[in-house]
Amino acid sequence: MSTPDSLFLIAGSGKYPGLVIAEARAAGVGRISLAAFEGETEQSTIDAADDVRMLRVGQLGKMLDAAKKSGAHHAMMAGQLAPKNLFDLRPDLQALILLAKLKRRNAETLFGEVANQLAKIGVELLPALTFLDKHIAPQGHIAGPALKKRHVEDVQYGYEIAKESSRLDIGQTVVVRNGTVLAVEAFEGTNECIKRGGALGRDGSTMVKVSKPGQDMRFDVPVVGELTIETAKSAKIRIIGVEAGRTLLLDRPRVSAAAESAGITIYGIS
């Protein structure tokens, strides 16, 4: 794909949207329009965009109107917009219509339908890792102490369990130790899964995060950031396994430095 002249960015919370803006500009994107959410999108992200439409979570109609008026033909989703919160706050008519059409309400169905609505107004939703090649986890050792064979085996085991868990729409993260599953991510999210698994494993457990088999890479991609490292350190997790080629390190130099400082190994597997 050639670099688009403009981009419409649906920006949730965290540093992810800001990284997209920085890397998109570095790639030559001229104009970036933002759909920002009250109480979620960081001010630094808002300040970095060329024009901004402030929205409440649930205002799908206004978001589509902003996308159309931006003149952009390409869009991205970045940052945390939890599906459980997406339509909680006074959904507008278009959001209500969308919800009524869905038999299952998870990230894939909710965000997939948003992508369909964007396509109807001539806006293509790009993969969530567009412009971010240098921040995608590679295969093998990424940061931290070298792993022994038994540790690599735990990463492989965790990868297999996490793939099955995500296939069942349970969660994309697991914590394991010595071939035993300590925690599986569910509704509470990655960080709480890390805390539970770390408490059971005490010292030296392995966390593994993957994408769902056949996942739509336009949204809800696996992300490991500095907060993940901080949470893992507090939980005494020593190894973080990530799916190579499909996991975003947010951003890679900072995440790698944080892992080195914490004595945590990051290892890419596929």
C-alpha contacts under 8 A as a table, 3 or more apart, distances in Angstrom:
res1	aa1	res2	aa2	distance
3	T	27	A	6.96
3	T	28	G	6.58
3	T	29	V	6.41
4	P	7	L	6.93
4	P	28	G	7.93
4	P	29	V	5.89
4	P	74	H	7.20
5	D	28	G	7.55
5	D	29	V	5.10
5	D	30	G	5.26
5	D	31	R	6.59
5	D	72	A	7.87
6	S	29	V	5.66
6	S	30	G	5.63
6	S	31	R	4.55
6	S	32	I	5.69
6	S	33	S	7.75
6	S	71	G	7.79
6	S	72	A	5.27
6	S	73	H	7.43
6	S	74	H	7.24
7	L	29	V	7.14
7	L	31	R	6.38
7	L	32	I	4.88
7	L	33	S	6.22
7	L	72	A	5.46
7	L	73	H	7.18
7	L	74	H	5.42
7	L	75	A	5.49
7	L	76	M	7.53
8	F	32	I	5.96
8	F	33	S	4.81
8	F	34	L	5.86
8	F	35	A	7.48
8	F	67	A	6.25
8	F	70	S	6.96
8	F	72	A	5.96
8	F	73	H	7.87
8	F	74	H	6.28
8	F	75	A	4.45
8	F	76	M	6.50
9	L	17	P	7.73
9	L	32	I	7.01
9	L	33	S	6.12
9	L	34	L	4.91
9	L	35	A	6.15
9	L	75	A	5.55
9	L	76	M	5.01
9	L	77	M	6.01
9	L	78	A	7.33
10	I	34	L	6.06
10	I	35	A	4.80
10	I	36	A	6.59
10	I	75	A	7.42
10	I	76	M	6.13
10	I	77	M	4.78
10	I	78	A	6.34
11	A	17	P	5.54
11	A	34	L	6.73
11	A	35	A	5.99
11	A	36	A	5.39
11	A	37	F	7.23
11	A	41	T	6.16
11	A	77	M	6.25
11	A	78	A	5.31
11	A	79	G	5.79
12	G	17	P	7.02
12	G	36	A	6.86
12	G	37	F	6.64
12	G	40	E	5.96
12	G	41	T	5.12
12	G	77	M	7.84
12	G	78	A	6.06
12	G	79	G	4.14
12	G	80	Q	4.84
12	G	81	L	5.29
13	S	16	Y	7.68
13	S	17	P	7.67
13	S	40	E	4.77
13	S	41	T	4.56
13	S	42	E	6.15
13	S	79	G	4.97
13	S	80	Q	5.08
13	S	81	L	7.10
14	G	17	P	7.16
14	G	41	T	7.11
14	G	42	E	6.64
14	G	79	G	5.74
14	G	80	Q	6.82
15	K	18	G	5.41
15	K	19	L	6.35
15	K	42	E	7.76
15	K	45	T	7.90
15	K	79	G	7.10
15	K	250	L	7.45
16	Y	19	L	5.19
16	Y	20	V	6.37
16	Y	78	A	5.85
16	Y	79	G	5.13
16	Y	250	L	6.64
17	P	20	V	5.05
17	P	21	I	6.31
17	P	45	T	6.51
17	P	78	A	5.05
17	P	79	G	5.65
18	G	21	I	5.10
18	G	22	A	6.27
18	G	44	S	7.28
18	G	45	T	4.95
18	G	48	A	7.40
19	L	22	A	5.13
19	L	23	E	6.12
19	L	250	L	7.82
19	L	251	D	7.39
20	V	23	E	5.28
20	V	24	A	5.79
20	V	78	A	7.53
20	V	131	F	6.97
20	V	132	L	7.13
21	I	24	A	5.15
21	I	25	R	6.13
21	I	32	I	7.37
21	I	45	T	7.90
21	I	48	A	7.22
21	I	49	A	7.43
22	A	25	R	5.36
22	A	26	A	6.26
23	E	26	A	4.88
23	E	27	A	6.14
23	E	131	F	5.76
23	E	132	L	6.62
24	A	27	A	5.02
24	A	28	G	6.45
24	A	29	V	5.48
24	A	131	F	5.69
25	R	28	G	5.08
25	R	29	V	4.89
25	R	30	G	6.61
26	A	29	V	7.38
27	A	131	F	6.87
29	V	32	I	7.41
31	R	49	A	7.92
31	R	50	D	6.26
32	I	49	A	5.52
32	I	50	D	5.50
32	I	51	D	7.07
33	S	49	A	6.00
33	S	50	D	5.78
33	S	51	D	4.97
33	S	52	V	5.89
33	S	70	S	6.26
34	L	46	I	7.32
34	L	49	A	6.28
34	L	50	D	7.74
34	L	51	D	6.21
34	L	52	V	4.65
34	L	53	R	6.20
35	A	52	V	6.04
35	A	53	R	5.10
35	A	54	M	6.23
35	A	55	L	6.91
35	A	63	M	6.49
35	A	66	A	7.20
35	A	67	A	7.96
36	A	40	E	7.73
36	A	41	T	5.60
36	A	46	I	7.09
36	A	52	V	6.74
36	A	53	R	6.10
36	A	54	M	4.95
36	A	55	L	5.99
37	F	40	E	5.43
37	F	41	T	5.45
37	F	54	M	5.75
37	F	55	L	4.88
37	F	56	R	5.54
37	F	57	V	6.26
38	E	41	T	6.69
38	E	54	M	6.47
38	E	55	L	6.06
38	E	56	R	5.64
38	E	57	V	7.56
41	T	45	T	6.88
41	T	46	I	7.18
42	E	45	T	5.35
42	E	46	I	6.54
43	Q	46	I	4.95
43	Q	47	D	6.08
44	S	47	D	5.09
44	S	48	A	6.27
45	T	48	A	5.20
45	T	49	A	6.77
46	I	49	A	5.65
46	I	52	V	6.81
49	A	52	V	6.73
53	R	63	M	7.84
53	R	66	A	6.57
55	L	59	Q	6.42
55	L	62	K	7.41
55	L	63	M	7.28
56	R	59	Q	5.83
56	R	89	L	7.21
57	V	85	N	7.26
57	V	86	L	5.57
57	V	87	F	6.09
57	V	88	D	7.15
57	V	89	L	5.90
57	V	90	R	7.96
57	V	91	P	7.61
58	G	86	L	5.72
58	G	87	F	4.21
58	G	88	D	6.57
58	G	89	L	5.81
58	G	90	R	6.27
58	G	91	P	4.34
58	G	92	D	6.32
58	G	95	A	6.36
59	Q	62	K	5.52
59	Q	63	M	6.31
59	Q	87	F	7.90
59	Q	90	R	7.86
59	Q	91	P	5.90
59	Q	92	D	5.38
59	Q	94	Q	7.97
59	Q	95	A	6.88
60	L	63	M	5.02
60	L	64	L	6.21
60	L	91	P	7.62
60	L	92	D	6.63
60	L	94	Q	6.02
60	L	95	A	5.42
61	G	64	L	5.24
61	G	65	D	6.19
61	G	92	D	6.77
61	G	93	L	7.35
61	G	94	Q	5.52
61	G	95	A	7.17
62	K	65	D	4.90
62	K	66	A	6.09
63	M	66	A	5.06
63	M	67	A	6.23
64	L	67	A	4.99
64	L	68	K	6.22
64	L	117	Q	7.66
64	L	118	L	6.68
65	D	68	K	5.15
65	D	69	K	6.16
66	A	69	K	5.14
66	A	70	S	6.04
67	A	70	S	5.22
67	A	71	G	7.11
67	A	72	A	6.99
67	A	118	L	7.78
67	A	123	V	7.61
68	K	71	G	5.84
68	K	72	A	7.29
68	K	121	I	6.66
68	K	123	V	7.81
72	A	75	A	7.35
72	A	123	V	6.90
73	H	122	G	6.18
73	H	123	V	4.40
73	H	124	E	6.08
74	H	123	V	5.20
74	H	124	E	4.75
74	H	125	L	5.91
74	H	126	L	6.58
75	A	123	V	6.49
75	A	124	E	5.98
75	A	125	L	4.71
75	A	126	L	5.92
76	M	125	L	5.53
76	M	126	L	5.40
76	M	127	P	6.97
76	M	128	A	6.13
76	M	218	R	7.38
77	M	125	L	7.79
77	M	128	A	6.20
77	M	218	R	7.24
77	M	219	F	6.22
78	A	128	A	6.62
78	A	219	F	7.52
81	L	85	N	7.03
81	L	86	L	6.35
82	A	85	N	5.37
82	A	86	L	6.16
82	A	107	A	7.84
83	P	86	L	5.01
83	P	87	F	7.74
83	P	105	R	7.85
83	P	106	N	6.28
83	P	107	A	5.56
83	P	110	L	7.07
84	K	87	F	7.40
84	K	88	D	7.20
85	N	88	D	5.09
85	N	89	L	7.57
86	L	89	L	7.78
87	F	90	R	7.10
87	F	91	P	5.36
87	F	95	A	6.97
88	D	91	P	6.71
91	P	94	Q	7.89
91	P	95	A	5.49
91	P	96	L	6.15
92	D	95	A	5.29
92	D	96	L	6.24
93	L	96	L	5.08
93	L	97	I	6.20
94	Q	97	I	5.06
94	Q	98	L	6.12
95	A	98	L	5.01
95	A	99	L	6.14
96	L	99	L	5.13
96	L	100	A	6.15
97	I	100	A	5.16
97	I	101	K	6.56
98	L	101	K	5.38
98	L	102	L	6.86
98	L	113	E	7.21
99	L	102	L	5.40
99	L	105	R	7.79
99	L	110	L	7.85
100	A	103	K	7.88
102	L	105	R	6.34
102	L	109	T	7.10
102	L	110	L	7.82
104	R	109	T	6.73
105	R	108	E	7.96
105	R	109	T	5.90
105	R	110	L	6.04
106	N	109	T	5.48
106	N	110	L	5.92
107	A	110	L	5.32
107	A	111	F	5.70
107	A	112	G	7.72
107	A	219	F	7.96
107	A	220	D	6.88
108	E	111	F	5.67
108	E	112	G	5.54
108	E	216	D	7.23
108	E	219	F	7.92
109	T	112	G	5.03
109	T	113	E	6.08
110	L	113	E	5.40
110	L	114	V	6.47
111	F	114	V	4.90
111	F	115	A	6.20
111	F	219	F	7.02
112	G	115	A	5.04
112	G	116	N	6.35
113	E	116	N	4.86
113	E	117	Q	6.25
114	V	117	Q	5.07
114	V	118	L	6.28
115	A	118	L	5.08
115	A	119	A	6.21
115	A	124	E	7.50
115	A	125	L	5.93
116	N	119	A	5.05
116	N	120	K	6.41
117	Q	120	K	5.20
117	Q	121	I	7.00
118	L	121	I	5.46
118	L	122	G	6.58
118	L	123	V	5.12
118	L	124	E	6.65
118	L	125	L	7.22
119	A	122	G	4.97
119	A	123	V	4.93
119	A	124	E	5.54
119	A	125	L	7.52
120	K	123	V	7.32
125	L	218	R	6.69
126	L	130	T	6.80
126	L	218	R	5.81
127	P	130	T	5.56
127	P	217	M	5.26
127	P	218	R	3.82
127	P	219	F	7.00
128	A	217	M	6.07
128	A	218	R	4.69
128	A	219	F	5.60
128	A	220	D	7.92
128	A	221	V	6.98
129	L	132	L	5.27
129	L	133	D	7.00
129	L	136	I	7.75
129	L	217	M	7.62
129	L	218	R	7.78
129	L	248	L	7.29
130	T	133	D	7.19
132	L	135	H	5.42
132	L	136	I	6.70
132	L	248	L	7.99
133	D	136	I	5.45
134	K	252	R	7.54
135	H	248	L	5.87
135	H	249	L	5.31
135	H	250	L	6.79
135	H	251	D	6.01
135	H	252	R	5.01
136	I	244	A	7.47
136	I	245	G	5.92
136	I	246	R	6.66
136	I	247	T	5.71
136	I	248	L	4.77
136	I	249	L	5.93
136	I	252	R	7.65
137	A	142	I	7.66
137	A	242	V	7.15
137	A	243	E	7.17
137	A	244	A	5.03
137	A	245	G	5.65
137	A	246	R	6.99
137	A	247	T	5.56
137	A	248	L	6.23
137	A	249	L	6.26
137	A	268	G	6.20
138	P	142	I	7.25
138	P	244	A	4.91
138	P	245	G	5.86
138	P	268	G	5.72
139	Q	142	I	7.90
139	Q	244	A	5.05
139	Q	245	G	7.44
139	Q	267	Y	7.29
139	Q	268	G	4.41
139	Q	269	I	5.54
139	Q	270	S	7.23
140	G	244	A	8.00
140	G	267	Y	5.36
140	G	268	G	4.67
140	G	269	I	6.27
141	H	146	A	7.21
141	H	265	T	7.68
141	H	266	I	6.47
141	H	267	Y	4.65
141	H	268	G	6.34
142	I	256	S	7.27
142	I	265	T	7.42
142	I	266	I	5.35
142	I	267	Y	5.48
142	I	268	G	6.88
143	A	256	S	5.44
143	A	257	A	7.81
143	A	259	A	6.43
143	A	260	E	6.16
143	A	264	I	7.59
143	A	265	T	5.43
143	A	266	I	5.16
143	A	267	Y	7.25
144	G	256	S	7.67
144	G	259	A	5.96
144	G	260	E	4.67
144	G	263	G	5.76
144	G	264	I	5.27
144	G	265	T	4.06
144	G	266	I	6.41
145	P	260	E	7.72
145	P	263	G	6.69
145	P	264	I	6.90
145	P	265	T	5.51
146	A	265	T	7.16
147	L	151	H	5.82
147	L	152	V	6.40
147	L	265	T	7.63
148	K	151	H	5.32
148	K	152	V	6.50
149	K	152	V	5.17
149	K	153	E	6.26
150	R	153	E	4.97
150	R	154	D	6.34
150	R	178	N	7.79
151	H	154	D	5.04
151	H	155	V	6.37
152	V	155	V	5.00
152	V	156	Q	6.23
153	E	156	Q	5.02
153	E	157	Y	6.10
154	D	157	Y	4.97
154	D	158	G	6.00
154	D	176	V	6.91
154	D	177	R	6.56
154	D	178	N	6.24
154	D	179	G	5.98
154	D	206	T	6.98
155	V	158	G	5.09
155	V	159	Y	6.04
155	V	206	T	6.78
155	V	207	M	7.73
155	V	208	V	6.59
155	V	240	I	7.98
155	V	241	G	5.75
155	V	269	I	7.79
156	Q	159	Y	5.01
156	Q	160	E	6.38
156	Q	269	I	7.38
157	Y	160	E	5.26
157	Y	161	I	6.36
157	Y	179	G	6.63
158	G	161	I	5.13
158	G	162	A	5.93
158	G	174	V	6.37
158	G	175	V	6.98
158	G	176	V	6.09
158	G	181	V	7.71
158	G	206	T	7.76
158	G	207	M	7.30
158	G	208	V	5.63
159	Y	162	A	5.15
159	Y	163	K	6.07
159	Y	208	V	6.00
159	Y	209	K	7.31
159	Y	210	V	6.95
159	Y	241	G	7.60
159	Y	243	E	7.80
159	Y	269	I	7.66
159	Y	270	S	8.00
160	E	163	K	5.22
160	E	164	E	6.43
161	I	164	E	5.24
161	I	165	S	6.13
161	I	174	V	7.31
162	A	165	S	4.95
162	A	166	S	5.97
162	A	171	G	7.38
162	A	172	Q	5.61
162	A	173	T	5.75
162	A	174	V	5.72
162	A	184	V	7.77
162	A	208	V	7.01
162	A	209	K	6.83
162	A	210	V	6.42
163	K	166	S	5.23
163	K	167	R	6.05
163	K	172	Q	7.06
163	K	210	V	6.53
163	K	211	S	7.25
163	K	212	K	6.32
163	K	213	P	6.67
164	E	167	R	4.97
164	E	168	L	6.41
165	S	168	L	5.27
165	S	169	D	6.52
165	S	170	I	5.38
165	S	171	G	5.73
165	S	172	Q	6.59
165	S	184	V	7.67
166	S	169	D	4.84
166	S	170	I	5.53
166	S	171	G	4.90
166	S	172	Q	4.90
166	S	210	V	7.89
166	S	211	S	7.21
166	S	212	K	4.94
166	S	213	P	7.24
167	R	170	I	7.58
167	R	212	K	5.65
167	R	213	P	5.87
168	L	171	G	7.95
169	D	212	K	7.93
170	I	185	E	6.92
170	I	186	A	5.41
170	I	187	F	7.78
171	G	174	V	7.99
171	G	184	V	6.81
171	G	185	E	4.74
171	G	186	A	5.08
171	G	187	F	7.67
171	G	189	G	7.92
172	Q	185	E	6.48
172	Q	209	K	5.64
172	Q	210	V	5.43
172	Q	211	S	6.31
172	Q	212	K	6.77
172	Q	222	P	7.65
173	T	184	V	6.17
173	T	185	E	5.24
173	T	190	T	6.27
173	T	193	C	7.41
173	T	207	M	7.05
173	T	208	V	5.62
173	T	209	K	4.41
173	T	210	V	6.60
174	V	181	V	7.31
174	V	182	L	7.55
174	V	183	A	5.56
174	V	184	V	4.49
174	V	185	E	6.02
174	V	193	C	7.18
174	V	194	I	7.82
174	V	197	G	7.96
174	V	207	M	5.73
174	V	208	V	5.48
174	V	209	K	6.73
175	V	181	V	6.20
175	V	182	L	5.42
175	V	183	A	5.07
175	V	184	V	6.59
175	V	193	C	7.44
175	V	194	I	6.64
175	V	197	G	5.33
175	V	198	G	7.56
175	V	205	S	6.76
175	V	206	T	5.52
175	V	207	M	4.32
175	V	208	V	6.38
176	V	179	G	6.48
176	V	180	T	5.40
176	V	181	V	4.47
176	V	182	L	5.19
176	V	183	A	7.06
176	V	197	G	7.36
176	V	201	G	7.84
176	V	205	S	5.94
176	V	206	T	5.28
176	V	207	M	6.41
177	R	180	T	5.27
177	R	181	V	6.71
177	R	182	L	7.09
177	R	201	G	6.68
177	R	204	G	7.51
177	R	205	S	4.96
177	R	206	T	6.02
181	V	184	V	7.57
182	L	196	R	7.77
182	L	197	G	5.04
182	L	200	L	6.43
182	L	201	G	6.91
183	A	193	C	6.03
183	A	194	I	7.55
183	A	196	R	6.33
183	A	197	G	4.78
184	V	193	C	6.31
185	E	188	E	7.01
185	E	189	G	5.97
185	E	190	T	5.95
185	E	192	E	7.77
185	E	193	C	5.08
186	A	189	G	6.13
186	A	193	C	7.67
188	E	192	E	6.09
188	E	193	C	7.29
189	G	192	E	5.82
189	G	193	C	6.41
190	T	193	C	5.08
190	T	194	I	6.24
191	N	194	I	5.04
191	N	195	K	6.33
191	N	228	T	6.83
191	N	231	T	6.45
192	E	195	K	5.02
192	E	196	R	6.23
193	C	196	R	5.21
193	C	197	G	6.08
194	I	197	G	5.22
194	I	198	G	5.86
194	I	207	M	7.06
194	I	231	T	7.09
194	I	232	A	6.36
194	I	235	A	6.78
194	I	237	I	7.80
195	K	198	G	5.13
195	K	199	A	6.14
195	K	231	T	7.25
195	K	232	A	7.51
195	K	234	S	8.00
195	K	235	A	5.44
196	R	199	A	5.27
196	R	200	L	6.51
197	G	200	L	5.27
197	G	201	G	6.04
197	G	205	S	7.62
197	G	235	A	7.85
198	G	201	G	5.04
198	G	202	R	5.62
198	G	203	D	7.07
198	G	205	S	6.48
198	G	232	A	7.69
198	G	235	A	4.59
198	G	236	K	5.97
198	G	237	I	5.95
199	A	202	R	5.21
199	A	235	A	6.47
201	G	204	G	6.84
201	G	205	S	5.55
202	R	205	S	7.39
202	R	235	A	7.67
202	R	236	K	6.68
203	D	235	A	7.86
203	D	236	K	5.06
203	D	237	I	6.52
203	D	238	R	7.54
204	G	236	K	6.23
204	G	237	I	5.44
204	G	238	R	5.00
204	G	239	I	7.50
205	S	236	K	7.23
205	S	237	I	4.91
205	S	238	R	5.91
205	S	239	I	6.76
206	T	237	I	5.90
206	T	238	R	6.17
206	T	239	I	4.69
206	T	240	I	5.90
206	T	241	G	7.27
207	M	237	I	6.94
207	M	239	I	6.21
207	M	240	I	4.85
207	M	241	G	6.04
208	V	240	I	5.70
208	V	241	G	4.34
208	V	242	V	5.73
209	K	222	P	6.78
209	K	240	I	7.78
209	K	241	G	6.30
209	K	242	V	5.06
209	K	243	E	6.59
210	V	222	P	6.19
210	V	242	V	6.01
210	V	243	E	5.02
210	V	246	R	7.74
210	V	247	T	7.18
211	S	215	Q	6.44
211	S	221	V	6.40
211	S	222	P	5.84
211	S	243	E	7.03
211	S	246	R	6.77
211	S	247	T	7.47
212	K	215	Q	4.91
216	D	219	F	6.56
217	M	220	D	7.23
217	M	221	V	6.08
218	R	221	V	7.59
221	V	246	R	7.26
221	V	247	T	6.71
221	V	248	L	7.48
222	P	246	R	7.14
222	P	247	T	5.00
222	P	248	L	6.34
223	V	247	T	5.65
223	V	248	L	4.73
223	V	249	L	6.09
223	V	250	L	6.86
224	V	227	L	7.91
224	V	228	T	5.79
224	V	229	I	7.76
224	V	247	T	7.34
224	V	248	L	6.27
224	V	249	L	5.13
224	V	250	L	6.12
224	V	255	V	7.80
225	G	228	T	5.22
225	G	229	I	6.65
225	G	249	L	5.86
225	G	250	L	4.63
225	G	251	D	6.78
225	G	255	V	5.84
226	E	229	I	5.04
226	E	230	E	6.24
226	E	250	L	7.21
226	E	254	R	7.14
226	E	255	V	5.32
226	E	258	A	6.50
227	L	230	E	4.97
227	L	231	T	6.05
228	T	231	T	5.15
228	T	232	A	6.04
229	I	232	A	5.05
229	I	233	K	6.04
229	I	255	V	7.42
229	I	258	A	6.71
229	I	259	A	6.24
229	I	262	A	7.72
229	I	264	I	7.79
230	E	233	K	5.13
230	E	234	S	6.27
231	T	234	S	5.19
231	T	235	A	6.22
232	A	235	A	5.02
232	A	236	K	6.03
232	A	237	I	4.90
232	A	238	R	7.43
233	K	236	K	4.96
233	K	237	I	5.83
233	K	238	R	7.34
233	K	262	A	6.41
233	K	264	I	7.46
234	S	237	I	7.67
237	I	240	I	7.62
237	I	264	I	7.44
238	R	263	G	7.13
238	R	264	I	4.85
238	R	265	T	6.40
239	I	264	I	5.56
239	I	265	T	4.77
239	I	266	I	6.08
239	I	267	Y	7.54
240	I	264	I	7.26
240	I	265	T	6.07
240	I	266	I	4.82
240	I	267	Y	6.29
241	G	266	I	5.86
241	G	267	Y	4.85
241	G	268	G	5.85
241	G	269	I	6.80
242	V	247	T	6.37
242	V	266	I	7.31
242	V	267	Y	6.20
242	V	268	G	4.96
242	V	269	I	6.11
243	E	246	R	5.80
243	E	247	T	5.69
243	E	268	G	5.59
243	E	269	I	5.05
243	E	270	S	5.51
244	A	247	T	6.25
244	A	268	G	4.74
244	A	269	I	5.16
244	A	270	S	5.57
248	L	251	D	7.74
249	L	252	R	4.77
249	L	255	V	6.50
250	L	254	R	7.51
250	L	255	V	6.45
251	D	254	R	5.65
251	D	255	V	5.97
252	R	255	V	5.10
252	R	256	S	5.90
253	P	256	S	5.21
253	P	257	A	6.12
254	R	257	A	5.09
254	R	258	A	6.10
255	V	258	A	5.08
255	V	259	A	6.15
256	S	259	A	5.11
256	S	260	E	6.17
256	S	266	I	7.82
257	A	260	E	5.11
257	A	261	S	6.16
258	A	261	S	5.13
258	A	262	A	6.16
259	A	262	A	5.07
259	A	263	G	5.99
259	A	264	I	4.91
259	A	265	T	6.50
259	A	266	I	7.20
260	E	263	G	5.16
260	E	264	I	6.21
260	E	265	T	7.43
261	S	264	I	7.75
